Amino acid sequence: MPQGTHTLSVPLNIETIWEFVQDMNNWAPLVPGYIEHEIINDRESTWAFKGDLGFMKKTVKLKIDIKEWNEPSEVIFDLAGLSDNFKGGGYFKAEKISDNETLMTGNLDITAGGMMGPMVNQILVKFVPQTATELTEAIVTKLREDNNVPV
């Protein structure tokens, strides 16, 4: 299963990070290749983004289902392809280091199914870790900007 995990130390308290992450409208636009998203309810949304799979760029539509909101430390989600045969999931986890520092981890796993699945999964082995890293870093950058924390 193609997956990636990225962890960063953030010079903010865990409550500030939770305030941001608990609202999908804050982090959906930070997905690399973001096109649009729609909130269906507090646990479901659809996202569209353009994925660069090396040999081609493809618009991908996913349904995101939040499995758990564990305030203030974790959001766990499943994802399923609406435009393609993808399934997977991921999480954001925040761990308090001190009153003003938090360890933030982003995780993503995506597997392609169907006849083309084995070939697409070979590409996803590189794409998914890169996406997990870019999304986690984009969230941390946005948090720093919003809270006037120098880089």
DSSP file with accessible surface (Angstrom, degrees, kcal/mol):
  #  RESIDUE AA STRUCTURE BP1 BP2  ACC     N-H-->O    O-->H-N    N-H-->O    O-->H-N    TCO  KAPPA ALPHA  PHI   PSI    X-CA   Y-CA   Z-CA
    1    1 A M              0   0  147      0, 0.0     2,-0.2     0, 0.0   110,-0.1   0.000 360.0 360.0 360.0 117.5    0.0    0.0    0.0
    2    2 A P        +     0   0    8      0, 0.0   108,-2.1     0, 0.0     2,-0.3  -0.453 360.0 158.3 -62.0 123.9    1.6    3.3   -1.1
    3    3 A Q  E     -A  109   0A  98    106,-0.2     2,-0.3    -2,-0.2   106,-0.2  -0.985  25.2-166.4-148.7 158.4    1.9    5.5    2.0
    4    4 A G  E     -A  108   0A   4    104,-2.6   104,-2.5    -2,-0.3     2,-0.4  -0.996   1.1-168.9-146.4 146.7    3.8    8.4    3.5
    5    5 A T  E     -A  107   0A  64     -2,-0.3     2,-0.4   102,-0.2   102,-0.2  -0.998   5.6-176.2-135.5 137.9    4.2   10.0    6.9
    6    6 A H  E     -A  106   0A  40    100,-2.5   100,-2.8    -2,-0.4     2,-0.4  -0.999   4.2-166.7-138.2 134.3    5.8   13.3    7.7
    7    7 A T  E     +A  105   0A  63     -2,-0.4     2,-0.3    98,-0.2    98,-0.2  -0.968   8.5 175.0-125.8 136.5    6.5   14.8   11.1
    8    8 A L  E     -A  104   0A  46     96,-2.7    96,-3.3    -2,-0.4     2,-0.4  -0.986  30.8-122.5-136.5 148.8    7.4   18.4   12.0
    9    9 A S  E     -A  103   0A  52     -2,-0.3    94,-0.2    94,-0.2    92,-0.0  -0.761  29.3-161.3 -88.0 132.7    7.9   20.4   15.2
   10   10 A V  E     -A  102   0A   0     92,-3.3    92,-2.7    -2,-0.4     2,-2.1  -0.972  19.9-137.0-120.4 126.9    5.6   23.4   15.3
   11   11 A P  S    S+     0   0   50      0, 0.0     2,-0.3     0, 0.0    90,-0.2  -0.233  76.5  90.4 -80.3  52.6    6.3   26.3   17.7
   12   12 A L  S    S-     0   0   16     -2,-2.1    -2,-0.2    90,-0.1    88,-0.1  -0.969  82.7 -97.7-140.2 157.6    2.6   26.6   18.7
   13   13 A N    >>  -     0   0   46     -2,-0.3     4,-1.6    87,-0.2     3,-0.5  -0.339  35.4-112.5 -77.0 158.5    0.5   25.0   21.4
   14   14 A I  H 3> S+     0   0   13     84,-0.3     4,-2.6     1,-0.2     5,-0.2   0.830 114.6  59.4 -61.8 -31.7   -1.7   22.0   20.6
   15   15 A E  H 3> S+     0   0  110      2,-0.2     4,-2.4     1,-0.2    -1,-0.2   0.886 103.4  51.2 -66.4 -38.0   -4.9   23.9   21.0
   16   16 A T  H <> S+     0   0   37     -3,-0.5     4,-1.4     2,-0.2    -1,-0.2   0.917 111.6  47.7 -64.4 -41.9   -4.0   26.4   18.2
   17   17 A I  H  X S+     0   0    3     -4,-1.6     4,-2.8     1,-0.2     5,-0.2   0.932 111.5  50.2 -65.5 -42.9   -3.2   23.5   15.9
   18   18 A W  H  X S+     0   0   14     -4,-2.6     4,-2.6     1,-0.2    -2,-0.2   0.919 104.5  58.1 -61.7 -42.2   -6.5   21.8   16.8
   19   19 A E  H  < S+     0   0  127     -4,-2.4     4,-0.2     1,-0.2    -1,-0.2   0.892 114.1  39.4 -55.0 -38.0   -8.4   25.0   16.1
   20   20 A F  H >< S+     0   0   12     -4,-1.4     3,-1.2    -3,-0.2     6,-0.3   0.944 117.2  45.8 -76.7 -50.1   -7.0   24.9   12.6
   21   21 A V  H 3< S+     0   0    6     -4,-2.8    -2,-0.2     1,-0.3    -3,-0.2   0.802  98.1  70.3 -71.4 -26.4   -7.2   21.2   11.8
   22   22 A Q  T 3< S+     0   0   71     -4,-2.6     2,-0.6    -5,-0.2    -1,-0.3   0.690  91.9  66.8 -68.6 -12.6  -10.7   20.6   13.1
   23   23 A D    X>  -     0   0   65     -3,-1.2     3,-2.2    -4,-0.2     4,-0.8  -0.908  68.9-159.9-111.7 109.1  -12.1   22.6   10.2
   24   24 A M  H 3> S+     0   0    7     -2,-0.6     4,-2.8     1,-0.3     3,-0.2   0.772  88.9  70.5 -58.2 -26.3  -11.6   20.9    6.8
   25   25 A N  H 34 S+     0   0   78      1,-0.2    -1,-0.3     2,-0.2    -4,-0.1   0.770  96.2  54.6 -62.0 -24.3  -12.0   24.3    5.0
   26   26 A N  H <4 S+     0   0   57     -3,-2.2    -1,-0.2    -6,-0.3    -2,-0.2   0.868 120.5  24.9 -75.8 -39.4   -8.7   25.3    6.5
   27   27 A W  H >< S+     0   0    1     -4,-0.8     3,-1.5    -3,-0.2     4,-0.4   0.715 101.5  77.2-106.6 -17.7   -6.6   22.4    5.2
   28   28 A A  G >< S+     0   0    0     -4,-2.8     3,-1.9     1,-0.3    -3,-0.1   0.935  94.5  54.2 -57.1 -44.3   -8.4   21.1    2.1
   29   29 A P  G 3  S+     0   0   53      0, 0.0    -1,-0.3     0, 0.0     5,-0.2   0.649  99.4  65.0 -66.8  -9.4   -7.1   24.0   -0.1
   30   30 A L  G <  S+     0   0   41     -3,-1.5    -2,-0.2     2,-0.1   108,-0.1   0.531  71.9 113.6 -90.4  -5.0   -3.5   23.1    1.0
   31   31 A V  S X  S-     0   0   12     -3,-1.9     3,-2.0    -4,-0.4   101,-0.1  -0.454  83.7-100.7 -64.4 130.0   -3.6   19.7   -0.7
   32   32 A P  T 3  S+     0   0   32      0, 0.0    -1,-0.1     0, 0.0    -2,-0.1  -0.308 109.3  16.4 -54.3 132.1   -1.1   19.8   -3.6
   33   33 A G  T 3  S-     0   0   41      1,-0.2    17,-2.8    16,-0.1    -2,-0.1   0.605  89.8-178.7  80.1  13.8   -2.9   20.4   -6.9
   34   34 A Y  E <   +B   49   0A  78     -3,-2.0    15,-0.3    15,-0.2    -1,-0.2  -0.117  18.9 163.5 -51.4 134.4   -6.1   21.6   -5.1
   35   35 A I  E     -     0   0A  79     13,-2.6     2,-0.3     1,-0.4    14,-0.2   0.676  60.2 -39.8-113.5 -55.3   -9.0   22.5   -7.4
   36   36 A E  E     -B   48   0A 110     12,-1.7    12,-3.2    -8,-0.1    -1,-0.4  -0.983  45.1-156.1-165.4 165.3  -12.0   22.5   -5.1
   37   37 A H  E     -B   47   0A  39     -2,-0.3     2,-0.4    10,-0.2    10,-0.2  -0.974   5.8-153.9-146.6 159.0  -13.8   20.8   -2.2
   38   38 A E  E     -B   46   0A 123      8,-2.6     8,-2.4    -2,-0.3     2,-0.6  -0.994  14.1-138.8-136.3 128.1  -17.3   20.6   -0.9
   39   39 A I  E     +B   45   0A  61     -2,-0.4     6,-0.3     6,-0.2     3,-0.1  -0.772  19.5 178.2 -85.4 123.0  -18.4   20.0    2.7
   40   40 A I        -     0   0   83      4,-2.4     2,-0.3    -2,-0.6     5,-0.2   0.867  68.1 -35.9 -89.0 -47.8  -21.3   17.6    2.9
   41   41 A N  S    S-     0   0   60      3,-1.9     3,-0.5     0, 0.0    -1,-0.4  -0.877  81.8 -67.5-157.6-170.4  -21.5   17.5    6.7
   42   42 A D  S    S+     0   0  113     -2,-0.3   -18,-0.1     1,-0.2     3,-0.1   0.620 133.5  31.5 -69.0  -7.3  -19.1   17.6    9.6
   43   43 A R  S    S+     0   0   97      1,-0.1    23,-3.3    22,-0.1     2,-0.4   0.513 113.9  59.6-122.5  -9.8  -17.7   14.1    8.7
   44   44 A E  E     + C   0  65A  53     -3,-0.5    -4,-2.4    21,-0.2    -3,-1.9  -0.967  50.9 151.0-128.7 141.2  -18.0   14.0    4.9
   45   45 A S  E     -BC  39  64A   0     19,-2.0    19,-3.2    -2,-0.4     2,-0.4  -0.968  31.9-131.6-154.4 163.3  -16.6   16.1    2.0
   46   46 A T  E     -BC  38  63A  34     -8,-2.4    -8,-2.6    -2,-0.3     2,-0.4  -0.960  22.3-167.1-119.1 143.2  -15.5   15.7   -1.6
   47   47 A W  E     -BC  37  62A  19     15,-2.7    15,-2.8    -2,-0.4     2,-0.4  -0.975   7.7-164.1-130.2 143.8  -12.2   17.0   -2.9
   48   48 A A  E     +BC  36  61A   5    -12,-3.2   -13,-2.6    -2,-0.4   -12,-1.7  -0.991  20.4 156.5-126.1 135.2  -10.9   17.5   -6.4
   49   49 A F  E     -BC  34  60A  15     11,-2.2    11,-3.3    -2,-0.4     2,-0.7  -0.982  42.1-112.3-151.4 160.1   -7.2   18.0   -7.2
   50   50 A K  E     - C   0  59A  97    -17,-2.8     2,-0.4    -2,-0.3     9,-0.3  -0.871  31.5-157.4 -98.6 118.0   -4.9   17.6  -10.1
   51   51 A G  E     - C   0  58A   2      7,-3.4     7,-2.7    -2,-0.7     2,-0.9  -0.825   8.8-146.5 -97.3 132.1   -2.3   14.9   -9.5
   52   52 A D  E     + C   0  57A  85     -2,-0.4     5,-0.2     5,-0.2     3,-0.0  -0.854  18.9 178.1 -97.4 101.0    1.0   14.9  -11.4
   53   53 A L        -     0   0   16      3,-2.6     2,-1.8    -2,-0.9     4,-0.1   0.083  48.1-110.5 -92.9  24.4    1.7   11.2  -11.8
   54   54 A G  S    S+     0   0   68      1,-0.2    -1,-0.1     2,-0.2     3,-0.1  -0.511 112.4  43.7  86.6 -72.6    4.9   11.9  -13.8
   55   55 A F  S    S+     0   0  128     -2,-1.8     2,-0.3     1,-0.2    -1,-0.2   0.590 127.2  14.2 -84.8 -10.1    3.8   10.7  -17.2
   56   56 A M        -     0   0   79      2,-0.0    -3,-2.6    -5,-0.0     2,-0.4  -0.990  64.4-129.7-159.3 154.5    0.5   12.5  -17.0
   57   57 A K  E     -C   52   0A 134     -2,-0.3     2,-0.4    -5,-0.2    -5,-0.2  -0.917  33.5-176.4-104.0 135.4   -1.5   15.0  -15.0
   58   58 A K  E     -C   51   0A  63     -7,-2.7    -7,-3.4    -2,-0.4     2,-0.5  -0.996  27.4-128.7-138.0 135.3   -4.9   13.8  -13.9
   59   59 A T  E     -C   50   0A  54     -2,-0.4     2,-0.4    -9,-0.3    -9,-0.2  -0.733  31.6-166.0 -81.0 126.9   -7.8   15.4  -12.1
   60   60 A V  E     -C   49   0A  11    -11,-3.3   -11,-2.2    -2,-0.5     2,-0.5  -0.948   9.7-160.0-118.4 134.8   -8.8   13.1   -9.2
   61   61 A K  E     -C   48   0A 101     -2,-0.4    21,-3.2   -13,-0.2    22,-1.4  -0.969  16.2-178.7-115.6 130.1  -12.0   13.4   -7.2
   62   62 A L  E     -CD  47  81A   7    -15,-2.8   -15,-2.7    -2,-0.5     2,-0.5  -0.928  25.1-138.4-126.9 151.1  -12.1   11.8   -3.7
   63   63 A K  E     -CD  46  80A  51     17,-2.9    17,-1.8    -2,-0.3     2,-0.5  -0.939  22.1-156.3-104.5 128.1  -14.7   11.4   -1.0
   64   64 A I  E     -CD  45  79A   4    -19,-3.2   -19,-2.0    -2,-0.5     2,-0.5  -0.927   8.2-170.7-107.8 126.6  -13.2   12.0    2.5
   65   65 A D  E     -CD  44  78A  49     13,-2.6    13,-2.9    -2,-0.5     2,-0.6  -0.977  17.9-140.5-117.5 117.7  -15.0   10.4    5.5
   66   66 A I  E     - D   0  77A   6    -23,-3.3    11,-0.3    -2,-0.5     3,-0.1  -0.678  19.2-178.1 -76.6 119.0  -13.8   11.5    8.9
   67   67 A K  E     +     0   0A 105      9,-2.5     2,-0.4    -2,-0.6    10,-0.2   0.839  66.9  13.2 -84.2 -38.5  -13.7    8.4   11.1
   68   68 A E  E     - D   0  76A  82      8,-1.7     8,-2.2   -25,-0.0     2,-0.6  -0.995  47.5-166.1-146.0 135.5  -12.6   10.1   14.3
   69   69 A W  E     - D   0  75A  57     -2,-0.4     2,-0.8     6,-0.2     6,-0.2  -0.969  19.3-179.1-111.2 104.1  -12.2   13.6   15.7
   70   70 A N  E >>  - D   0  74A  53      4,-3.3     4,-2.2    -2,-0.6     3,-2.0  -0.748  32.6-117.6-109.8  82.8  -10.1   13.1   18.8
   71   71 A E  T 34 S+     0   0  143     -2,-0.8   -56,-0.1     1,-0.3    -2,-0.0  -0.378  83.2   1.5 -63.7 136.2   -9.7   16.6   20.3
   72   72 A P  T 34 S+     0   0   46      0, 0.0    -1,-0.3     0, 0.0   -54,-0.1  -0.876 133.9  36.7-101.9  22.5   -7.1   18.1   20.6
   73   73 A S  T <4 S+     0   0   46     -3,-2.0    21,-3.0     1,-0.2     2,-0.4   0.653 101.2  33.6-117.7 -13.9   -4.8   15.5   19.1
   74   74 A E  E  <  -DE  70  93A  40     -4,-2.2    -4,-3.3    19,-0.2     2,-0.4  -0.986  33.5-173.8-156.5 139.3   -6.0   13.5   16.1
   75   75 A V  E     -DE  69  92A   0     17,-2.3    17,-2.1    -2,-0.4     2,-0.4  -0.999  19.4-169.8-124.7 123.9   -8.2   13.5   13.0
   76   76 A I  E     +DE  68  91A  31     -8,-2.2    -9,-2.5    -2,-0.4    -8,-1.7  -0.964  11.1 176.9-117.0 132.6   -8.5   10.1   11.3
   77   77 A F  E     -DE  66  90A  13     13,-2.7    13,-2.3    -2,-0.4     2,-0.3  -0.937  23.5-147.5-137.4 154.9  -10.0    9.8    7.8
   78   78 A D  E     -DE  65  89A  66    -13,-2.9   -13,-2.6    -2,-0.3     2,-0.3  -0.843  18.7-160.0-108.0 155.5  -10.8    7.3    5.0
   79   79 A L  E     -DE  64  88A   9      9,-2.3     9,-1.8    -2,-0.3     2,-0.3  -0.984   8.6-174.6-137.1 150.1  -10.8    8.3    1.4
   80   80 A A  E     -DE  63  87A  42    -17,-1.8   -17,-2.9    -2,-0.3     7,-0.2  -0.997  30.5-110.3-142.1 140.0  -12.4    6.7   -1.7
   81   81 A G  E     -D   62   0A  21      5,-3.1   -19,-0.3    -2,-0.3   -21,-0.0  -0.493  25.3-179.6 -70.8 134.5  -12.1    7.6   -5.3
   82   82 A L  S    S+     0   0  100    -21,-3.2   -20,-0.2    -2,-0.2    -1,-0.2   0.685  90.8  29.8 -98.3 -29.8  -15.1    9.1   -7.0
   83   83 A S  S    S+     0   0   56    -22,-1.4     2,-0.3     1,-0.1   -21,-0.1   0.624 130.9  22.6-101.9 -19.8  -13.5    9.5  -10.4
   84   84 A D  S    S-     0   0   42    -23,-0.5     2,-1.8     2,-0.1    -1,-0.1  -0.924  91.4 -89.4-143.6 167.7  -11.0    6.5  -10.2
   85   85 A N  S    S+     0   0  100     -2,-0.3    28,-2.9    28,-0.2     2,-0.3  -0.557  72.5 135.8 -85.5  77.3  -10.6    3.3   -8.3
   86   86 A F  E     + F   0 112A  20     -2,-1.8    -5,-3.1    26,-0.2     2,-0.3  -0.939  24.0 171.2-120.8 149.0   -8.7    4.6   -5.3
   87   87 A K  E     +EF  80 111A 135     24,-2.0    24,-3.1    -2,-0.3     2,-0.3  -0.976  22.0 102.9-148.3 160.0   -9.1    3.8   -1.6
   88   88 A G  E     -EF  79 110A  14     -9,-1.8    -9,-2.3    -2,-0.3     2,-0.3  -0.983  37.4-140.9 165.5-151.3   -7.1    4.7    1.5
   89   89 A G  E     -EF  78 109A   4     20,-2.1    20,-2.9    -2,-0.3     2,-0.3  -0.961  10.3-174.1 179.9-168.0   -7.0    7.0    4.5
   90   90 A G  E     -EF  77 108A   6    -13,-2.3   -13,-2.7    -2,-0.3     2,-0.3  -0.982  10.8-134.6 174.5-173.0   -4.8    9.0    6.7
   91   91 A Y  E     -EF  76 107A  62     16,-1.6    16,-2.5    -2,-0.3     2,-0.4  -0.987  10.6-137.7-160.8 160.1   -4.5   11.1    9.8
   92   92 A F  E     -EF  75 106A   9    -17,-2.1   -17,-2.3    -2,-0.3     2,-0.4  -0.998  28.4-172.9-118.5 131.3   -3.2   14.3   11.4
   93   93 A K  E     -EF  74 105A  73     12,-2.7    12,-3.0    -2,-0.4     2,-0.4  -0.989   9.6-164.4-128.6 135.2   -1.8   13.8   14.8
   94   94 A A  E     - F   0 104A   7    -21,-3.0     2,-0.5    -2,-0.4    10,-0.2  -0.974   4.6-170.4-118.4 131.2   -0.6   16.5   17.2
   95   95 A E  E     - F   0 103A  94      8,-2.7     8,-3.3    -2,-0.4     2,-0.3  -0.989  24.5-124.4-124.2 124.1    1.6   15.6   20.3
   96   96 A K  E     + F   0 102A 120     -2,-0.5     6,-0.2     6,-0.2     3,-0.1  -0.488  31.5 170.4 -69.2 124.4    2.3   18.2   22.9
   97   97 A I  E    S-     0   0A  87      4,-2.4     2,-0.3     1,-0.5     5,-0.2   0.789  71.2 -27.3 -95.7 -45.2    6.0   18.7   23.5
   98   98 A S  E >  S- F   0 101A  55      3,-2.2     3,-1.1     0, 0.0    -1,-0.5  -0.879  80.7 -75.7-153.2-175.4    5.6   21.8   25.7
   99   99 A D  T 3  S+     0   0  113     -2,-0.3   -85,-0.1     1,-0.3     3,-0.0   0.768 132.5  28.6 -62.5 -23.9    3.1   24.6   26.3
  100  100 A N  T 3  S+     0   0  113    -87,-0.1     2,-0.3   -88,-0.1    -1,-0.3   0.093 113.9  65.6-127.3  24.4    4.4   26.3   23.1
  101  101 A E  E <   - F   0  98A  73     -3,-1.1    -4,-2.4   -90,-0.2    -3,-2.2  -0.982  52.9-179.2-149.2 136.4    5.6   23.4   20.9
  102  102 A T  E     -AF  10  96A   0    -92,-2.7   -92,-3.3    -2,-0.3     2,-0.6  -0.989  24.8-133.7-135.8 140.8    3.8   20.6   19.3
  103  103 A L  E     -AF   9  95A  54     -8,-3.3    -8,-2.7    -2,-0.4     2,-0.5  -0.852  27.4-163.9 -92.4 122.3    4.9   17.7   17.1
  104  104 A M  E     -AF   8  94A   1    -96,-3.3   -96,-2.7    -2,-0.6     2,-0.4  -0.945   6.4-171.8-115.2 130.7    2.6   17.4   14.1
  105  105 A T  E     -AF   7  93A  11    -12,-3.0   -12,-2.7    -2,-0.5     2,-0.4  -0.974   5.3-166.0-122.8 131.7    2.4   14.3   12.0
  106  106 A G  E     -AF   6  92A   2   -100,-2.8  -100,-2.5    -2,-0.4     2,-0.4  -0.946   9.8-175.1-113.3 136.3    0.6   13.9    8.7
  107  107 A N  E     +AF   5  91A  18    -16,-2.5   -16,-1.6    -2,-0.4     2,-0.3  -0.992   5.2 176.3-133.3 141.7    0.0   10.4    7.2
  108  108 A L  E     +AF   4  90A  21   -104,-2.5  -104,-2.6    -2,-0.4     2,-0.4  -0.996   5.4 180.0-145.1 134.0   -1.6    9.4    3.9
  109  109 A D  E     +AF   3  89A  34    -20,-2.9   -20,-2.1    -2,-0.3     2,-0.4  -0.997   5.9 174.3-134.8 136.0   -2.1    6.0    2.2
  110  110 A I  E     - F   0  88A  12   -108,-2.1     2,-0.4    -2,-0.4   -22,-0.2  -0.991   6.7-171.8-139.9 131.9   -3.7    5.5   -1.2
  111  111 A T  E     - F   0  87A  25    -24,-3.1   -24,-2.0    -2,-0.4     2,-0.3  -0.988  15.3-141.5-126.3 135.0   -4.1    2.3   -3.1
  112  112 A A  E     - F   0  86A   8     -2,-0.4   -26,-0.2     5,-0.3     2,-0.2  -0.735  20.7-168.0 -92.1 141.5   -5.3    2.0   -6.7
  113  113 A G        +     0   0   31    -28,-2.9     3,-0.3    -2,-0.3   -28,-0.2  -0.471  39.2  56.4-113.3-171.4   -7.5   -1.0   -7.6
  114  114 A G  S >  S-     0   0   52      1,-0.2     3,-1.1     2,-0.2    -2,-0.0  -0.174 104.8 -44.0  80.6-174.1   -8.8   -2.5  -10.9
  115  115 A M  T 3  S+     0   0  186      1,-0.3     4,-0.3     2,-0.1    -1,-0.2   0.844 141.1  44.5 -61.7 -35.6   -6.9   -3.7  -13.9
  116  116 A M  T 3> S+     0   0  110     -3,-0.3     4,-2.7     1,-0.2     3,-0.4   0.512  86.7 101.3 -87.3  -3.9   -4.5   -0.7  -13.9
  117  117 A G  H <> S+     0   0    1     -3,-1.1     4,-3.2     1,-0.2    -5,-0.3   0.881  76.8  50.5 -50.0 -52.5   -4.0   -0.9  -10.1
  118  118 A P  H  > S+     0   0   92      0, 0.0     4,-1.2     0, 0.0    -1,-0.2   0.907 115.1  43.8 -58.0 -40.1   -0.6   -2.6  -10.1
  119  119 A M  H  > S+     0   0   95     -3,-0.4     4,-1.1    -4,-0.3     3,-0.3   0.938 115.7  47.0 -69.6 -45.2    0.9   -0.1  -12.6
  120  120 A V  H >X S+     0   0   26     -4,-2.7     4,-2.6     1,-0.2     3,-0.6   0.904 107.1  57.9 -64.7 -37.7   -0.7    2.9  -10.9
  121  121 A N  H 3X S+     0   0   32     -4,-3.2     4,-1.6    -5,-0.3    -1,-0.2   0.843  98.9  59.7 -63.5 -31.1    0.5    1.7   -7.4
  122  122 A Q  H 3< S+     0   0  148     -4,-1.2     4,-0.4    -3,-0.3    -1,-0.3   0.879 110.6  41.8 -61.7 -36.1    4.1    1.7   -8.7
  123  123 A I  H XX S+     0   0   39     -4,-1.1     4,-2.0    -3,-0.6     3,-1.3   0.891 109.7  57.6 -76.2 -40.0    3.7    5.5   -9.4
  124  124 A L  H 3X S+     0   0    3     -4,-2.6     4,-2.7     1,-0.3    -2,-0.2   0.768  89.2  74.3 -64.4 -24.4    1.8    6.1   -6.1
  125  125 A V  H 3< S+     0   0   87     -4,-1.6    -1,-0.3     1,-0.2  -122,-0.2   0.852 111.2  28.7 -58.0 -32.3    4.8    4.7   -4.1
  126  126 A K  H <> S+     0   0  159     -3,-1.3     4,-1.4    -4,-0.4    -2,-0.2   0.839 121.5  52.6 -91.6 -40.3    6.6    8.0   -5.0
  127  127 A F  H  X S+     0   0   28     -4,-2.0     4,-2.5     1,-0.2     5,-0.2   0.899 104.5  53.5 -66.1 -44.4    3.6   10.3   -5.3
  128  128 A V  H  X S+     0   0    0     -4,-2.7     4,-2.7     2,-0.2     5,-0.2   0.943 109.2  45.5 -65.4 -48.4    1.9    9.5   -1.9
  129  129 A P  H  > S+     0   0   43      0, 0.0     4,-2.3     0, 0.0    -1,-0.2   0.916 114.3  50.6 -61.3 -37.7    4.9   10.2    0.4
  130  130 A Q  H  X S+     0   0   94     -4,-1.4     4,-2.8     2,-0.2    -2,-0.2   0.917 111.5  47.7 -63.6 -42.7    5.6   13.4   -1.5
  131  131 A T  H  X S+     0   0   11     -4,-2.5     4,-2.8     2,-0.2     5,-0.3   0.917 110.6  51.4 -65.5 -42.9    2.0   14.5   -1.1
  132  132 A A  H  X S+     0   0    3     -4,-2.7     4,-2.3     2,-0.2     5,-0.2   0.922 113.4  45.7 -59.9 -43.3    2.0   13.7    2.6
  133  133 A T  H  X S+     0   0   40     -4,-2.3     4,-2.7    -5,-0.2     5,-0.2   0.951 114.1  47.1 -65.2 -49.1    5.1   15.7    3.1
  134  134 A E  H  X S+     0   0   79     -4,-2.8     4,-2.3     1,-0.2    -2,-0.2   0.901 114.2  47.3 -62.7 -40.8    3.9   18.7    1.0
  135  135 A L  H  X S+     0   0   16     -4,-2.8     4,-2.4     2,-0.2    -1,-0.2   0.942 113.0  47.7 -67.5 -45.6    0.5   18.8    2.7
  136  136 A T  H  X S+     0   0    2     -4,-2.3     4,-2.3    -5,-0.3    -2,-0.2   0.938 114.5  46.6 -61.4 -44.4    2.0   18.6    6.2
  137  137 A E  H  X S+     0   0   84     -4,-2.7     4,-2.7     1,-0.2    -1,-0.2   0.884 110.7  52.7 -65.8 -37.2    4.5   21.3    5.5
  138  138 A A  H  X S+     0   0   29     -4,-2.3     4,-2.5    -5,-0.2    -1,-0.2   0.899 109.3  49.5 -65.4 -39.1    1.8   23.5    3.9
  139  139 A I  H  X S+     0   0    0     -4,-2.4     4,-2.8     2,-0.2    -2,-0.2   0.942 112.3  47.2 -64.8 -45.1   -0.4   23.2    7.0
  140  140 A V  H  X S+     0   0    9     -4,-2.3     4,-2.5     1,-0.2    -2,-0.2   0.930 112.2  50.3 -63.9 -41.6    2.6   24.1    9.3
  141  141 A T  H  X S+     0   0   63     -4,-2.7     4,-2.6     2,-0.2    -1,-0.2   0.933 112.0  47.4 -61.0 -45.2    3.5   27.0    7.0
  142  142 A K  H  X S+     0   0   73     -4,-2.5     4,-3.0     1,-0.2     5,-0.2   0.916 111.0  51.5 -63.5 -42.8   -0.1   28.3    7.1
  143  143 A L  H  X S+     0   0    2     -4,-2.8     4,-1.4     2,-0.2    -1,-0.2   0.920 111.2  48.0 -59.3 -44.0   -0.3   27.9   10.9
  144  144 A R  H  <>S+     0   0   47     -4,-2.5     5,-2.9     2,-0.2    -2,-0.2   0.926 113.7  47.0 -63.5 -44.4    2.9   29.9   11.3
  145  145 A E  H ><5S+     0   0  121     -4,-2.6     3,-1.4     1,-0.2    -2,-0.2   0.934 112.3  49.2 -62.0 -48.2    1.6   32.6    8.9
  146  146 A D  H 3<5S+     0   0   79     -4,-3.0    -1,-0.2     1,-0.3    -2,-0.2   0.759 118.1  40.5 -63.9 -25.7   -1.8   32.8   10.6
  147  147 A N  T 3<5S-     0   0   66     -4,-1.4    -1,-0.3    -5,-0.2    -2,-0.2   0.186 110.8-116.8-111.1  15.6   -0.2   33.1   14.1
  148  148 A N  T < 5 +     0   0  149     -3,-1.4    -3,-0.2     1,-0.2    -4,-0.1   0.862  59.2 154.2  51.9  44.1    2.7   35.4   13.1
  149  149 A V      < -     0   0   29     -5,-2.9    -1,-0.2    -6,-0.1    -2,-0.1  -0.915  43.9-123.4-102.2 119.5    5.4   32.9   13.9
  150  150 A P              0   0  106      0, 0.0    -5,-0.0     0, 0.0    -6,-0.0  -0.252 360.0 360.0 -61.7 150.0    8.6   33.5   11.9
  151  151 A V              0   0  157     -6,-0.0   -10,-0.0    -7,-0.0     0, 0.0  -0.431 360.0 360.0 -78.8 360.0    9.9   30.6    9.8
